Amino acid sequence: MAKKLRKVTTPPRLLLLELLIPWVAMGLATLLGVYLGFGDIAITVFALACALTTTVIVRFWEQRRRRVLARNLKT
């Protein structure tokens, strides 16, 4: 049976990363869409897709980092 890892609390920095990075990505995607001449709906969909993708990437990256930290604390 696998051992339970100790739960590590979420630092406030993660909240900043989860909020700031997707907003920056969404803004850059919007500027790129305007520059390329896309329509309103296409720009909105593209910007939201970029924000969702960056949110998922940040969460997976932070989860992996916390798992490594918990593993190192255990040993």
C-alpha atoms as a printed R data frame, in Angstrom:
   type eleno elety resid chain resno       x      y       z
1  ATOM     1    CA   MET     A     1   0.000  0.000   0.000
2  ATOM     2    CA   ALA     A     2   1.338  3.411  -0.925
3  ATOM     3    CA   LYS     A     3   2.308  5.745   1.882
4  ATOM     4    CA   LYS     A     4   0.387  8.979   2.227
5  ATOM     5    CA   LEU     A     5   2.387 12.105   1.553
6  ATOM     6    CA   ARG     A     6   2.172 14.910   4.069
7  ATOM     7    CA   LYS     A     7  -0.107 17.651   2.795
8  ATOM     8    CA   VAL     A     8   1.794 20.846   2.106
9  ATOM     9    CA   THR     A     9  -0.150 24.097   2.488
10 ATOM    10    CA   THR     A    10  -0.619 26.251  -0.588
11 ATOM    11    CA   PRO     A    11   1.625 29.310  -0.417
12 ATOM    12    CA   PRO     A    12   0.219 32.748  -1.293
13 ATOM    13    CA   ARG     A    13   2.687 32.901  -4.180
14 ATOM    14    CA   LEU     A    14   0.722 30.149  -5.935
15 ATOM    15    CA   LEU     A    15  -2.427 32.250  -5.811
16 ATOM    16    CA   LEU     A    16  -0.523 35.113  -7.415
17 ATOM    17    CA   LEU     A    17   0.844 32.806 -10.110
18 ATOM    18    CA   GLU     A    18  -2.553 31.230 -10.768
19 ATOM    19    CA   LEU     A    19  -4.144 34.644 -11.213
20 ATOM    20    CA   LEU     A    20  -1.418 36.750 -12.782
21 ATOM    21    CA   ILE     A    21   0.049 34.460 -15.438
22 ATOM    22    CA   PRO     A    22  -3.299 33.563 -17.117
23 ATOM    23    CA   TRP     A    23  -4.314 37.235 -17.210
24 ATOM    24    CA   VAL     A    24  -1.011 38.199 -18.820
25 ATOM    25    CA   ALA     A    25  -1.365 35.356 -21.330
26 ATOM    26    CA   MET     A    26  -4.929 36.414 -22.095
27 ATOM    27    CA   GLY     A    27  -3.851 40.018 -22.652
28 ATOM    28    CA   LEU     A    28  -1.010 39.009 -24.948
29 ATOM    29    CA   ALA     A    29  -3.329 36.675 -26.876
30 ATOM    30    CA   THR     A    30  -5.810 39.522 -27.289
31 ATOM    31    CA   LEU     A    31  -3.122 41.862 -28.596
32 ATOM    32    CA   LEU     A    32  -1.911 39.180 -31.001
33 ATOM    33    CA   GLY     A    33  -5.459 38.556 -32.217
34 ATOM    34    CA   VAL     A    34  -6.050 42.270 -32.820
35 ATOM    35    CA   TYR     A    35  -2.700 42.565 -34.598
36 ATOM    36    CA   LEU     A    36  -3.527 39.614 -36.862
37 ATOM    37    CA   GLY     A    37  -6.975 41.038 -37.609
38 ATOM    38    CA   PHE     A    38  -9.178 38.325 -36.087
39 ATOM    39    CA   GLY     A    39 -12.833 38.986 -35.334
40 ATOM    40    CA   ASP     A    40 -14.238 39.659 -31.871
41 ATOM    41    CA   ILE     A    41 -15.404 36.109 -31.168
42 ATOM    42    CA   ALA     A    42 -12.175 34.561 -32.434
43 ATOM    43    CA   ILE     A    43 -10.107 36.885 -30.224
44 ATOM    44    CA   THR     A    44 -12.251 36.028 -27.189
45 ATOM    45    CA   VAL     A    45 -12.024 32.272 -27.770
46 ATOM    46    CA   PHE     A    46  -8.278 32.459 -28.430
47 ATOM    47    CA   ALA     A    47  -7.643 34.555 -25.300
48 ATOM    48    CA   LEU     A    48  -9.742 32.298 -23.066
49 ATOM    49    CA   ALA     A    49  -8.040 29.190 -24.459
50 ATOM    50    CA   CYS     A    50  -4.632 30.710 -23.699
51 ATOM    51    CA   ALA     A    51  -5.706 31.599 -20.155
52 ATOM    52    CA   LEU     A    52  -7.084 28.104 -19.528
53 ATOM    53    CA   THR     A    53  -3.974 26.442 -20.935
54 ATOM    54    CA   THR     A    54  -1.614 28.531 -18.822
55 ATOM    55    CA   THR     A    55  -3.737 27.885 -15.719
56 ATOM    56    CA   VAL     A    56  -3.506 24.129 -16.265
57 ATOM    57    CA   ILE     A    57   0.244 24.325 -16.888
58 ATOM    58    CA   VAL     A    58   0.839 26.402 -13.738
59 ATOM    59    CA   ARG     A    59  -1.255 24.032 -11.604
60 ATOM    60    CA   PHE     A    60   0.512 20.919 -12.872
61 ATOM    61    CA   TRP     A    61   3.922 22.552 -12.442
62 ATOM    62    CA   GLU     A    62   3.141 23.681  -8.896
63 ATOM    63    CA   GLN     A    63   1.612 20.306  -7.964
64 ATOM    64    CA   ARG     A    64   4.736 18.543  -9.197
65 ATOM    65    CA   ARG     A    65   6.948 20.947  -7.247
66 ATOM    66    CA   ARG     A    66   4.943 20.413  -4.042
67 ATOM    67    CA   ARG     A    67   5.092 16.634  -4.504
68 ATOM    68    CA   VAL     A    68   8.879 16.775  -4.804
69 ATOM    69    CA   LEU     A    69   9.082 19.013  -1.714
70 ATOM    70    CA   ALA     A    70   6.879 16.645   0.293
71 ATOM    71    CA   ARG     A    71   8.955 13.673  -0.831
72 ATOM    72    CA   ASN     A    72  12.164 15.437   0.192
73 ATOM    73    CA   LEU     A    73  10.709 16.356   3.589
74 ATOM    74    CA   LYS     A    74   9.675 12.750   4.154
75 ATOM    75    CA   THR     A    75  13.184 11.343   3.656
